Amino acid sequence: MGIWKQIAEYLYLKKKDKDRPDSSWVKYMHGINRLSILLFLVALIILGFKLGC
């Protein structure tokens, strides 16, 4: 699976693959990954505002 497809699944932009096994640990991992991607994007936005002004 490509990296962009995986990121789209983390951010709920694409439906998950139904053939993959799903466990609670995988759900926790995806939740943490989703949180880290969103925090990274927020940090980039804040840096953009601070460097732009």
Backbone bond lengths (Angstrom), bond angles and torsions (degrees), N, CA, C in turn:
res aa  C-N    CA-C-N  psi(-1)  N-CA   C-N-CA  omega(-1)  CA-C   N-CA-C  phi
1 M - - - 1.451 - - 1.522 108.42 -
2 G 1.297 115.66 139.50 1.452 120.64 -178.53 1.517 112.19 -75.43
3 I 1.312 115.10 157.63 1.465 121.33 -178.23 1.530 111.33 -64.88
4 W 1.330 117.43 -36.78 1.467 119.87 -178.90 1.521 111.41 -70.17
5 K 1.335 117.08 -34.86 1.469 119.88 176.24 1.518 110.60 -65.87
6 Q 1.342 116.52 -39.82 1.458 120.67 179.97 1.527 111.04 -65.66
7 I 1.326 117.03 -42.46 1.467 120.33 177.86 1.517 110.56 -64.59
8 A 1.323 117.43 -39.26 1.467 120.90 178.28 1.525 110.62 -63.31
9 E 1.332 117.78 -36.67 1.459 120.34 177.11 1.518 111.18 -69.12
10 Y 1.337 117.79 -38.71 1.462 121.02 178.75 1.513 111.33 -61.48
11 L 1.323 115.84 -39.71 1.463 120.69 -176.41 1.521 112.56 -92.45
12 Y 1.314 117.70 13.59 1.466 124.25 178.52 1.519 113.09 61.22
13 L 1.336 117.88 28.71 1.455 120.73 177.08 1.522 111.63 -89.30
14 K 1.318 116.47 -16.60 1.459 121.73 -178.55 1.523 108.65 -138.61
15 K 1.332 116.35 146.39 1.460 119.89 178.80 1.523 111.05 -69.96
16 K 1.319 115.76 149.11 1.454 121.06 179.79 1.520 110.56 -73.02
17 D 1.313 115.76 153.90 1.456 122.58 177.13 1.529 108.45 -72.39
18 K 1.315 117.70 124.90 1.464 121.93 -176.73 1.520 112.80 -73.94
19 D 1.337 118.32 -18.24 1.462 121.23 -176.81 1.523 113.17 -82.33
20 R 1.341 117.23 -14.29 1.458 120.22 -178.50 1.518 110.69 -76.41
21 P 1.334 117.70 140.10 1.466 119.47 173.65 1.529 109.70 -69.08
22 D 1.313 116.91 145.60 1.456 121.42 -176.15 1.521 109.04 -125.99
23 S 1.307 117.01 124.64 1.459 121.28 176.76 1.525 108.26 -129.15
24 S 1.332 115.75 170.23 1.459 118.93 -178.18 1.524 111.33 -66.67
25 W 1.332 117.96 -33.73 1.463 120.07 179.76 1.523 111.12 -66.99
26 V 1.307 117.11 -36.64 1.464 120.29 177.73 1.527 109.72 -66.88
27 K 1.321 117.33 -38.82 1.464 120.68 177.24 1.519 110.67 -62.93
28 Y 1.342 118.03 -41.70 1.462 121.43 177.73 1.529 110.61 -62.42
29 M 1.332 116.35 -43.81 1.453 120.87 -179.61 1.530 110.92 -62.40
30 H 1.332 117.11 -43.60 1.460 120.54 179.50 1.522 110.68 -65.98
31 G 1.324 117.44 -36.53 1.462 120.75 177.20 1.516 111.81 -63.41
32 I 1.327 117.09 -43.77 1.459 120.87 178.53 1.520 110.38 -66.42
33 N 1.324 117.65 -41.25 1.465 120.71 177.70 1.528 111.08 -62.78
34 R 1.321 116.64 -41.24 1.467 121.40 179.39 1.529 109.42 -62.43
35 L 1.329 116.56 -43.93 1.460 120.96 179.50 1.526 111.27 -63.35
36 S 1.319 117.52 -42.66 1.466 120.15 -179.06 1.524 111.44 -66.89
37 I 1.319 118.48 -38.25 1.474 120.84 177.47 1.523 110.23 -64.50
38 L 1.330 117.13 -43.85 1.462 119.94 -179.41 1.528 111.47 -66.17
39 L 1.340 118.15 -40.77 1.455 120.55 177.74 1.528 111.37 -65.17
40 F 1.319 116.94 -37.35 1.459 120.67 176.83 1.522 110.58 -62.86
41 L 1.336 117.45 -43.34 1.466 120.09 178.93 1.516 111.63 -65.26
42 V 1.330 117.34 -38.48 1.470 120.91 176.87 1.524 110.00 -63.73
43 A 1.331 117.23 -42.28 1.464 120.60 178.77 1.526 110.95 -63.16
44 L 1.327 117.84 -39.28 1.468 120.15 177.44 1.526 111.41 -63.87
45 I 1.320 116.83 -39.10 1.469 120.74 178.77 1.523 110.18 -65.34
46 I 1.339 117.02 -43.25 1.465 120.74 179.25 1.527 110.52 -63.70
47 L 1.327 116.70 -43.60 1.476 119.98 177.46 1.528 110.96 -61.97
48 G 1.302 116.42 -39.07 1.458 120.13 178.72 1.519 111.80 -61.88
49 F 1.323 116.81 -41.03 1.464 120.14 178.96 1.528 111.03 -69.41
50 K 1.328 116.84 -40.84 1.476 119.25 -178.47 1.522 111.53 -68.86
51 L 1.308 117.41 -38.53 1.462 119.35 179.86 1.517 111.98 -77.75
52 G 1.309 117.35 -25.16 1.459 121.37 -178.58 1.513 113.20 -79.06
53 C 1.317 117.51 -26.11 1.483 120.02 -176.53 1.498 112.78 -93.79
